[in-house]
Amino acid sequence: MAAKYGVDNAVPPWKTSLDGICDALDQSSCGAEVLSFVDRRNEEDALSATIYSDLPYPENRLVALAHSLVVRGVIDEAELDERLAAVRDRLEA
């Protein structure tokens, strides 16, 4: 995808934030109750290989995590929409 769009850095800037969120979930005292490391990775692999298989890596990983957090009620779809709109507004400003 990077070559298709002429991107020099194939790692998107939000990848560091995604890694940090996953690390925080893995190490937090309530993380295992919400989504344990093993469950998160297994679910991420399953979703990335099925529902989100048409998305490139690491976008499929990001969407799989969002999917898992919405399903578990950590974030609801309305809040996710609001956050996405805020990011879109910053990018388009």
N, C-alpha and C positions, 0 to 999 in steps of 0.2 A: 504494500500500500504506500509506503514511503516513496518508493521509486515512481509509482504512478503519479503522485502529486508533487514530486520534486522536493520532498522533505529531506534535509540533510541529517537531522537527528531522528532516527527511527523510533526512539523511546519518547513517548509523549510526556510533557511536563507533569501531568497529573498522575503518572505511574508511581512516582515517589509517594504521593498522598495515598494512593490505593494500597501500596505496600505497608504504609504506616497504619492505615485503618485495619488491615488484616492482622498486623502485629499487635495492635491494641486489643482487638477482639480476642486474639489467642492468649494474651497475657493478663487480661482484666479479670477481676474477681468474679464478675457476672458473665464473662464471655462464654465460658463452657455451658452455662445454663441457657444462653441465647443460641450459641452456635459454636460448638467445640472445634478445635483445630482439625481433627479427623473428619468430623461431619462437614465442616466448611469446605475442605479440600475435595472430599468425595462428591459433595453436591456441586461444587464448582466444575469438577471434571465431567460429571454427568450432564449438567446443563450446557457446558461448552461443547460437548460432543453431540448433543441432540438439538435442543431448542435454539441454541445460539451458535450452531455450527457454521452458519453463513457469515458470522462476524469474524474479523481478524483478531489475532492476539495482539495486544492485551485487552482490547475492547470487550471481547467475550468474557474475560475474567471480571471486568468491572460490572457488566450487565448481570452476570451470574450472581455476584455478591449483592447487588441491589435487589435482584429477584429474591434471594434468600432472606434478606432483611425485611422486605415487604411482607413476604409470606409469614414471617415470625412476628410481625407487628412492631418491629423496632422502629421502623419509619413507615408512614402510610403513603399511599399513592399521591394524595393531594400535597403533602409536604415535599415529596420527591419532585413533583411537577413544579412547585414553587422554587425549589433549589435549582432545578435545571433552567428555569426561566431566568433566574438571577445570574447564573453563569452565562447564559446566552446573551443577556443584556450587556454584561461586562465585555464579552468578546466582540460584540457588534458596536460598542461605544467607540 
